[in-house]
Amino acid sequence: MTKGGMESVELFTTEGKGRGLKAQKEFLPGDVIFAEPAYAAVVFDSLTHVICHTCFKRQERLHRCGQCKFAHYCDRTCQRAAWLNHKNECSAIKRHGKAPTENIRLAARILWKMEREGTGLSEGCLVAIEELQNHVDSFGEEEKKELRADVESFLEFWPPHCQQFGMQLISHIFGVISCNGFTLSDQRGLQAVGVGIFPNLCQANHDCWPNCTVIFNNGNHEAVRSMFHTQMRIELRALSKISPGDELTVSYVDFLSLSEERRTQLKKRYYFDCTCEHCKKQLKDDLMLAVKAGESKPSADTVKEVIQLSKDTLEKINKARMEGHYHEVVKLCRDCLKKQEPVLGDTNIYLLRILSIASEVLSYLQMFEEAADYAKRMVDGYLKIYHPNNAQLGMAVMRAGVTHWHAGLIEAGHGLICKAYAILLITHGPSHPITKDLEVMRVQTEMELRMFQQNEFMYYKMREAALKNQKIQVMPEPSNENAPSLFHKKE
């Protein structure tokens, strides 16, 4: 079954997994299998003043809607593009007196679209909104309570002059949002800023070692010529060679957890038991639990003790990061690494988690040499665990490359930046802002590397002079959030 721009995929049904997507033709790594605009999307409650409500880019100064004073936009182009979806919302917010929560706003946008276009299949959609999974029957008591509260709030917000929908459909829409809401990120892809519903994407089943990745593209509303304007959309991109008839899979969770932990997470968040090969065979678990090899192999008790210490330290680190006590974070990391290093192997996830935090926080504190050492060890471990074309891996390698560059380790920095660029070309594509940033860095470091190779002494002299005259770029403040997960689900 194909429809409007979805000619390259086919909807099919399997026993046990329900609906899924199959490739209709061959794809190579980096190919866009399909792009899909949101059926409906909203900015998170906490970010409504700093994120554009049309393209979801973070901007310094946004234009506010003069009517409801709630919606914010990059410019007139984004405001005009939003009007069809914002028109009913605008008057409802004015009538209600304030904007409701993101879940209520998203449900309202979905139902206003259904009111405009009717129920059933929308243009370009393989599945109607009414047919999406809602998993309401699997909800626990707490989730059911939240659902009832959302429905009540929705009914208070929904204007009496609009089409009145049945309670069953309204509950279904909230169930769909709960288990199919896709996380939207800002233009750098580093922070989750909103949630949207993409009916075609919802049909892609999970695999911990998938053949596809999903990237959010904010679109281009700034092009001078309108023919180059592109709308905000998700892109399903191939990570490896895909043959006609192959199922298209994406990963709903980050791979950097033990198979048992991933399965628990997937069951809790998405209500299914993962039966992928990596979970069934516990592939890579041995690497993630690796201990130091050699004659003096640590005892099981020692390993257990160090892993418990690592878990306790990660909790303390989270608390210190929340409070902005970054020097305390560094001390906790150094102390933990001293205990981990004689016991845990180079690919052990508890060691890698501490190395990742240490390198990020030390970079922010501009202690680049120590940060670079930890970043290198982190990347070496990640390369043995992650799929070679994993977006998380690409971002980690990019961070490590920038850290080495700032530390004056130009050869290693340039090498890592090139490696990150090769990964992100596949996962994000050449026109994504992150890839464009990386291309600029790649050219800059290549130029510096040539200078270094011609005259090492002069290179360091020029670098020293440049640093005296120009403040070194401050790294972004460490975030306490994990990288945005694929689907948005309230914890």
VEXDREN-2710 file (C-alpha; in Angstrom, 1 decimal):
% VEXDREN-2710
k/r/px/py/pz
1/MET/0.0/0.0/0.0
2/THR/1.5/3.4/-1.0
3/LYS/0.2/6.9/-0.9
4/GLY/1.5/10.4/-1.6
5/GLY/5.3/10.4/-1.4
6/MET/5.3/7.0/0.3
7/GLU/5.9/5.0/-2.9
8/SER/9.1/3.5/-1.6
9/VAL/7.5/1.7/1.3
10/GLU/4.8/-0.8/1.9
11/LEU/2.6/-1.3/4.9
12/PHE/2.3/-5.0/6.0
13/THR/1.1/-6.9/9.0
14/THR/3.1/-9.5/10.9
15/GLU/2.1/-12.0/13.6
16/GLY/3.1/-10.8/17.1
17/LYS/4.3/-7.3/16.0
18/GLY/1.2/-6.0/14.2
19/ARG/1.8/-3.5/11.4
20/GLY/5.2/-2.7/10.0
21/LEU/6.9/-1.0/7.0
22/LYS/8.8/-2.8/4.2
23/ALA/11.1/-1.3/1.6
24/GLN/9.8/-1.4/-2.0
25/LYS/13.3/-0.8/-3.5
26/GLU/17.0/-0.9/-2.6
27/PHE/18.4/1.8/-0.3
28/LEU/22.0/2.6/0.5
29/PRO/23.3/4.2/3.8
30/GLY/22.3/7.8/4.0
31/ASP/19.3/7.6/1.6
32/VAL/16.1/9.3/2.7
33/ILE/13.4/6.6/2.5
34/PHE/10.7/9.1/3.2
35/ALA/10.1/12.5/4.7
36/GLU/6.9/13.2/6.6
37/PRO/5.4/16.5/7.9
38/ALA/3.8/16.4/11.3
39/TYR/0.1/15.6/11.4
40/ALA/0.1/17.9/14.4
41/ALA/2.9/19.2/16.7
42/VAL/3.4/21.5/19.7
43/VAL/6.3/23.1/21.7
44/PHE/6.8/21.9/25.3
45/ASP/5.2/24.0/28.0
46/SER/8.6/25.1/29.5
47/LEU/9.9/26.4/26.1
48/THR/7.0/28.2/24.5
49/HIS/8.8/31.6/24.7
50/VAL/12.1/30.5/23.2
51/ILE/11.2/28.0/20.5
52/CYS/9.4/28.9/17.2
53/HIS/5.9/27.2/17.2
54/THR/6.2/26.5/13.5
55/CYS/9.7/25.2/12.8
56/PHE/10.8/24.4/16.4
57/LYS/14.1/26.3/16.1
58/ARG/15.6/28.0/19.1
59/GLN/15.8/31.8/18.4
60/GLU/17.0/34.7/20.5
61/ARG/14.1/37.0/19.6
62/LEU/10.7/35.7/18.6
63/HIS/7.6/37.5/17.3
64/ARG/4.6/36.9/19.6
65/CYS/1.0/36.3/18.3
66/GLY/-0.8/39.7/18.9
67/GLN/-4.1/37.9/19.6
68/CYS/-3.4/35.1/22.1
69/LYS/0.0/36.4/23.3
70/PHE/1.0/32.7/23.6
71/ALA/2.4/31.5/20.3
72/HIS/5.9/32.7/19.2
73/TYR/7.5/32.6/15.8
74/CYS/10.8/33.3/14.0
75/ASP/9.3/35.8/11.6
76/ARG/6.2/36.5/9.5
77/THR/6.9/33.5/7.2
78/CYS/6.7/31.1/10.1
79/GLN/3.6/33.0/11.5
80/ARG/1.8/32.8/8.2
81/ALA/2.7/29.1/7.8
82/ALA/1.2/28.4/11.3
83/TRP/-2.1/30.2/10.9
84/LEU/-4.1/27.2/9.6
85/ASN/-3.2/25.2/12.7
86/HIS/-3.1/28.1/15.1
87/LYS/-6.4/29.9/14.1
88/ASN/-8.7/27.7/16.3
89/GLU/-6.1/27.4/19.0
90/CYS/-5.7/31.2/19.2
91/SER/-9.4/31.9/19.8
92/ALA/-9.7/29.0/22.2
93/ILE/-6.8/30.3/24.3
94/LYS/-8.3/33.7/24.4
95/ARG/-11.7/32.2/25.5
96/HIS/-10.1/29.9/28.0
97/GLY/-8.0/32.7/29.5
98/LYS/-4.7/30.7/29.3
99/ALA/-3.0/28.1/27.3
100/PRO/-3.5/24.5/28.5
101/THR/-0.7/21.9/28.8
102/GLU/1.2/20.5/25.8
103/ASN/-0.8/17.2/25.8
104/ILE/-4.1/19.2/25.7
105/ARG/-2.8/21.5/23.0
106/LEU/-1.6/18.6/20.8
107/ALA/-4.9/16.6/21.2
108/ALA/-6.8/19.8/20.3
109/ARG/-4.7/20.4/17.2
110/ILE/-5.3/16.8/16.1
111/LEU/-9.1/17.1/16.5
112/TRP/-9.2/20.5/14.8
113/LYS/-7.4/18.9/11.8
114/MET/-9.9/16.0/11.9
115/GLU/-12.7/18.6/12.0
116/ARG/-11.2/20.3/8.9
117/GLU/-10.3/17.3/6.9
118/GLY/-12.7/14.6/8.2
119/THR/-11.8/11.3/9.7
120/GLY/-10.1/8.5/7.7
121/LEU/-6.9/8.7/5.7
122/SER/-5.2/12.1/5.4
123/GLU/-3.2/12.9/2.3
124/GLY/0.2/11.2/2.4
125/CYS/-0.8/9.0/5.4
126/LEU/-0.7/5.2/5.2
127/VAL/-2.9/4.9/8.3
128/ALA/-5.7/7.0/9.7
129/ILE/-5.2/8.6/13.2
130/GLU/-8.2/6.5/14.4
131/GLU/-6.3/3.3/13.5
132/LEU/-3.1/4.2/15.4
133/GLN/-2.2/2.1/18.5
134/ASN/-3.3/3.7/21.8
135/HIS/-2.4/1.0/24.4
136/VAL/-5.0/2.4/26.8
137/ASP/-6.0/-1.1/27.8
138/SER/-2.4/-1.6/29.0
139/PHE/-2.3/1.5/31.1
140/GLY/-1.6/1.2/34.8
141/GLU/-3.7/2.9/37.5
142/GLU/-1.5/6.0/37.5
143/GLU/-1.6/6.3/33.7
144/LYS/-5.4/5.9/33.7
145/LYS/-5.7/8.6/36.3
146/GLU/-3.6/11.0/34.2
147/LEU/-5.7/10.1/31.1
148/ARG/-8.9/11.0/32.9
149/ALA/-7.4/14.3/34.1
150/ASP/-6.3/15.1/30.5
151/VAL/-9.7/14.4/29.1
152/GLU/-11.4/16.6/31.7
153/SER/-8.9/19.5/31.0
154/PHE/-9.5/19.0/27.3
155/LEU/-13.3/19.3/27.6
156/GLU/-12.9/22.5/29.6
157/PHE/-10.6/23.9/26.8
158/TRP/-12.5/22.7/23.7
159/PRO/-14.8/25.5/22.4
160/PRO/-18.6/24.7/22.4
161/HIS/-19.0/25.9/18.8
162/CYS/-16.5/23.4/17.5
163/GLN/-17.4/19.8/16.4
164/GLN/-18.1/17.7/19.5
165/PHE/-16.3/14.4/19.5
166/GLY/-17.1/11.3/21.6
167/MET/-15.3/10.4/24.8
168/GLN/-13.9/7.2/23.2
169/LEU/-12.2/9.1/20.4
170/ILE/-10.8/11.8/22.7
171/SER/-9.4/9.1/25.0
172/HIS/-8.0/7.3/22.0
173/ILE/-6.2/10.5/20.9
174/PHE/-4.5/10.9/24.3
175/GLY/-3.5/7.2/24.2
176/VAL/-1.9/7.8/20.7
177/ILE/0.0/10.8/22.1
178/SER/1.2/8.8/25.0
179/CYS/2.8/6.0/23.0
180/ASN/3.3/7.5/19.6
181/GLY/4.3/11.1/20.3
182/PHE/7.6/11.8/18.5
183/THR/10.3/14.0/20.2
184/LEU/11.1/17.2/18.2
185/SER/14.5/18.7/18.8
186/ASP/16.0/22.2/18.2
187/GLN/18.1/22.9/15.1
188/ARG/21.2/21.5/16.7
189/GLY/19.5/18.2/17.6
190/LEU/20.7/18.4/21.2
191/GLN/17.6/19.4/23.2
192/ALA/14.1/18.0/23.0
193/VAL/11.8/21.0/22.5
194/GLY/8.4/19.6/21.5
195/VAL/6.2/16.6/20.5
196/GLY/4.5/15.7/17.3
197/ILE/2.4/12.9/15.7
198/PHE/3.7/11.4/12.5
199/PRO/1.4/8.5/11.5
200/ASN/3.7/6.9/8.9
201/LEU/6.7/6.9/11.3
202/CYS/4.5/5.2/13.9
203/GLN/4.3/2.1/11.6
204/ALA/8.1/1.5/11.8
205/ASN/8.8/-1.3/14.3
206/HIS/11.6/-1.3/16.8
207/ASP/14.9/-3.1/16.6
208/CYS/17.8/-2.5/19.0
209/TRP/20.2/-2.7/16.0
210/PRO/18.0/-1.0/13.3
211/ASN/18.6/-0.5/9.6
212/CYS/17.1/3.1/9.7
213/THR/17.3/6.2/11.8
214/VAL/14.9/9.1/12.2
215/ILE/16.1/12.7/12.1
216/PHE/14.0/15.8/12.7
217/ASN/14.6/18.5/10.1
218/ASN/13.4/21.9/11.1
219/GLY/12.9/22.9/7.5
220/ASN/14.0/26.2/5.9
221/HIS/11.8/29.2/6.2
222/GLU/14.5/31.7/5.6
223/ALA/15.2/31.1/2.0
224/VAL/14.9/34.3/-0.2
225/ARG/13.2/32.4/-3.0
226/SER/10.0/30.7/-1.8
227/MET/10.8/27.6/-4.0
228/PHE/13.5/26.7/-1.5
229/HIS/11.2/27.0/1.5
230/THR/10.9/23.5/3.1
231/GLN/8.5/22.6/5.9
232/MET/9.4/21.0/9.2
233/ARG/9.5/17.2/8.8
234/ILE/11.0/14.0/10.0
235/GLU/13.3/12.0/7.7
236/LEU/13.6/8.2/7.8
237/ARG/17.2/7.5/6.6
238/ALA/18.9/4.2/5.8
239/LEU/21.8/3.2/8.1
240/SER/22.9/0.2/6.0
241/LYS/22.1/-1.3/2.7
242/ILE/18.4/-2.3/2.5
243/SER/17.0/-4.7/-0.1
244/PRO/13.4/-4.7/-1.5
245/GLY/11.2/-6.6/0.9
246/ASP/13.3/-5.9/4.0
247/GLU/11.5/-4.6/7.1
248/LEU/12.4/-1.0/8.0
249/THR/13.2/-0.7/11.7
250/VAL/14.2/2.1/14.0
251/SER/15.4/2.0/17.6
252/TYR/13.1/3.5/20.2
253/VAL/15.8/3.5/22.9
254/ASP/19.6/4.2/23.1
255/PHE/21.6/1.0/22.5
256/LEU/24.1/1.8/25.3
257/SER/22.3/-0.3/28.0
258/LEU/22.3/-4.0/28.7
259/SER/19.7/-6.0/26.7
260/GLU/17.7/-6.8/29.9
261/GLU/17.5/-3.0/30.7
262/ARG/16.5/-2.1/27.2
263/ARG/13.7/-4.8/27.3
264/THR/12.5/-3.5/30.6
265/GLN/12.4/0.1/29.3
266/LEU/10.6/-0.9/26.1
267/LYS/8.0/-2.9/28.0
268/LYS/7.4/-0.1/30.4
269/ARG/7.2/2.7/27.8
270/TYR/5.8/1.0/24.7
271/TYR/4.1/-2.1/26.1
272/PHE/5.9/-4.8/24.0
273/ASP/8.5/-7.5/24.6
274/CYS/11.6/-6.9/22.4
275/THR/12.5/-10.0/20.4
276/CYS/15.3/-8.5/18.3
277/GLU/18.4/-10.6/17.7
278/HIS/20.5/-8.4/20.0
279/CYS/18.1/-8.9/22.9
280/LYS/17.5/-12.6/22.4
281/LYS/21.2/-13.4/22.1
282/GLN/22.3/-10.7/24.5
283/LEU/24.8/-9.5/21.9
284/LYS/27.3/-6.9/23.1
285/ASP/26.3/-7.5/26.8
286/ASP/29.7/-9.1/27.4
287/LEU/31.4/-6.0/26.2
288/MET/29.2/-3.7/28.3
289/LEU/30.0/-5.7/31.4
290/ALA/33.7/-6.2/30.5
291/VAL/36.2/-6.5/33.4
292/LYS/39.9/-6.1/33.3
293/ALA/41.6/-9.0/31.6
294/GLY/45.0/-10.5/32.6
295/GLU/46.5/-12.5/35.3
296/SER/45.2/-10.5/38.2
297/LYS/41.5/-10.7/37.1
298/PRO/39.3/-9.0/39.7
299/SER/37.0/-11.2/41.8
300/ALA/33.2/-11.3/41.3
301/ASP/32.7/-9.5/44.6
302/THR/35.2/-6.7/43.7
303/VAL/33.4/-6.2/40.3
304/LYS/30.0/-6.1/42.1
305/GLU/31.3/-3.6/44.6
306/VAL/32.7/-1.2/41.9
307/ILE/29.5/-1.4/39.8
308/GLN/27.5/-0.5/42.9
309/LEU/29.9/2.4/43.6
310/SER/29.5/3.5/40.0
311/LYS/25.7/3.6/40.3
312/ASP/25.8/5.5/43.6
313/THR/28.3/8.0/42.0
314/LEU/26.1/8.5/39.0
315/GLU/23.2/9.5/41.3
316/LYS/25.5/12.0/43.2
317/ILE/26.7/13.4/39.9
318/ASN/23.1/14.0/38.7
319/LYS/22.3/15.9/41.9
320/ALA/25.5/18.0/41.6
321/ARG/24.8/18.7/37.9
322/MET/21.3/19.8/38.6
323/GLU/22.7/22.3/41.1
324/GLY/25.4/23.5/38.7
325/HIS/28.3/22.3/41.0
326/TYR/30.5/21.3/38.1
327/HIS/33.8/21.1/40.1
328/GLU/32.1/18.7/42.5
329/VAL/31.1/16.6/39.4
330/VAL/34.7/16.5/38.3
331/LYS/35.9/15.4/41.7
332/LEU/33.2/12.6/41.8
333/CYS/34.3/11.4/38.3
334/ARG/38.0/11.4/39.1
335/ASP/37.4/9.5/42.4
336/CYS/35.1/7.0/40.7
337/LEU/37.5/6.4/37.7
338/LYS/40.4/5.6/40.2
339/LYS/38.2/2.8/41.6
340/GLN/36.9/1.6/38.2
341/GLU/40.2/1.6/36.2
342/PRO/41.9/-1.5/37.9
343/VAL/38.6/-3.4/37.7
344/LEU/36.4/-2.6/34.7
345/GLY/37.2/-3.2/31.1
346/ASP/37.5/-0.4/28.5
347/THR/34.0/-1.1/27.1
348/ASN/32.2/-1.4/30.4
349/ILE/29.1/0.9/30.3
350/TYR/29.6/2.2/33.9
351/LEU/33.2/3.3/33.0
352/LEU/32.0/4.8/29.7
353/ARG/29.2/6.8/31.4
354/ILE/31.7/8.3/33.9
355/LEU/34.2/9.1/31.0
356/SER/31.4/10.8/29.0
357/ILE/30.3/13.0/31.9
358/ALA/33.9/13.8/32.9
359/SER/34.9/14.8/29.3
360/GLU/31.8/17.0/28.9
361/VAL/32.1/18.9/32.2
362/LEU/35.9/19.3/31.9
363/SER/35.4/20.8/28.4
364/TYR/32.9/23.2/29.8
365/LEU/35.4/24.2/32.5
366/GLN/38.0/24.6/29.7
367/MET/40.3/21.9/31.2
368/PHE/40.7/20.6/27.6
369/GLU/43.7/18.3/27.9
370/GLU/42.2/16.2/30.7
371/ALA/38.8/16.3/28.9
372/ALA/40.4/15.1/25.6
373/ASP/42.0/12.1/27.3
374/TYR/38.7/10.9/28.8
375/ALA/36.9/11.7/25.5
376/LYS/39.3/9.5/23.5
377/ARG/38.8/6.6/25.8
378/MET/35.0/7.1/25.7
379/VAL/35.0/7.1/21.9
380/ASP/37.3/4.0/21.7
381/GLY/34.7/2.2/23.8
382/TYR/31.7/3.4/21.9
383/LEU/33.2/2.3/18.6
384/LYS/33.3/-1.3/19.8
385/ILE/29.6/-1.2/21.0
386/TYR/27.5/1.1/18.7
387/HIS/26.5/0.4/15.1
388/PRO/29.1/2.2/13.0
389/ASN/26.4/4.6/11.6
390/ASN/24.7/5.4/14.9
391/ALA/23.7/9.1/15.4
392/GLN/24.6/9.0/19.1
393/LEU/28.1/7.7/18.2
394/GLY/28.5/10.5/15.6
395/MET/27.6/13.2/18.2
396/ALA/30.0/11.7/20.8
397/VAL/32.9/11.5/18.2
398/MET/32.1/15.2/17.2
399/ARG/32.3/16.3/20.9
400/ALA/35.6/14.4/21.3
401/GLY/37.0/16.0/18.1
402/VAL/36.1/19.5/19.3
403/THR/37.6/18.8/22.7
404/HIS/40.9/17.7/21.1
405/TRP/40.9/20.7/18.8
406/HIS/40.5/23.0/21.8
407/ALA/43.3/21.2/23.6
408/GLY/45.7/22.0/20.7
409/LEU/45.8/18.3/19.7
410/ILE/45.2/19.1/16.1
411/GLU/46.0/15.8/14.5
412/ALA/43.7/13.7/16.8
413/GLY/41.1/16.6/16.7
414/HIS/41.0/16.7/12.9
415/GLY/40.8/12.9/12.6
416/LEU/37.9/12.7/15.0
417/ILE/36.0/15.5/13.3
418/CYS/36.4/13.8/9.9
419/LYS/35.1/10.5/11.5
420/ALA/32.1/12.3/13.0
421/TYR/31.4/14.0/9.7
422/ALA/31.4/10.7/7.8
423/ILE/28.8/9.3/10.3
424/LEU/26.6/12.4/10.4
425/LEU/26.5/12.6/6.6
426/ILE/24.6/9.3/6.8
427/THR/22.5/9.9/9.9
428/HIS/21.7/13.6/9.4
429/GLY/22.4/14.3/5.7
430/PRO/24.6/17.1/4.3
431/SER/22.0/20.0/4.8
432/HIS/21.4/19.5/8.5
433/PRO/22.8/22.3/10.7
434/ILE/25.0/20.0/12.7
435/THR/26.5/18.5/9.5
436/LYS/27.1/22.0/8.2
437/ASP/28.8/23.1/11.4
438/LEU/31.0/20.0/11.2
439/GLU/32.0/20.7/7.6
440/VAL/33.2/24.2/8.7
441/MET/35.2/22.6/11.5
442/ARG/36.6/20.0/9.2
443/VAL/37.9/22.6/6.7
444/GLN/39.3/24.8/9.6
445/THR/41.1/21.9/11.3
446/GLU/42.4/20.7/7.9
447/MET/44.0/24.1/7.3
448/GLU/45.5/24.2/10.9
449/LEU/46.8/20.6/10.4
450/ARG/48.6/21.6/7.3
451/MET/50.2/24.5/9.1
452/PHE/51.1/22.2/12.0
453/GLN/52.8/19.7/9.6
454/GLN/54.8/22.5/7.9
455/ASN/56.1/24.2/11.0
456/GLU/55.0/22.8/14.4
457/PHE/56.8/25.6/16.4
458/MET/55.1/28.4/14.3
459/TYR/51.7/26.7/14.7
460/TYR/51.9/26.7/18.5
461/LYS/53.1/30.3/18.5
462/MET/50.2/31.4/16.3
463/ARG/47.7/29.4/18.3
464/GLU/49.1/31.0/21.5
465/ALA/48.7/34.5/20.0
466/ALA/45.2/33.8/18.8
467/LEU/44.1/32.6/22.2
468/LYS/45.5/35.7/23.9
469/ASN/43.6/38.0/21.5
470/GLN/40.4/36.0/21.3
471/LYS/38.5/34.2/24.1
472/ILE/38.4/30.5/23.4
473/GLN/34.9/29.4/22.5
474/VAL/33.0/28.3/25.6
475/MET/31.5/24.9/25.3
476/PRO/27.8/24.5/25.9
477/GLU/26.8/24.1/29.5
478/PRO/26.5/20.4/30.4
479/SER/23.0/19.3/30.1
480/ASN/21.5/17.0/32.7
481/GLU/19.2/15.6/30.1
482/ASN/20.0/12.5/28.0
483/ALA/20.0/13.0/24.3
484/PRO/16.4/13.2/23.0
485/SER/14.8/9.7/22.7
486/LEU/12.9/8.9/19.6
487/PHE/9.4/8.9/21.0
488/HIS/8.2/11.3/23.7
489/LYS/6.6/9.8/26.7
490/LYS/5.8/11.4/30.0
491/GLU/7.7/9.7/32.8
END
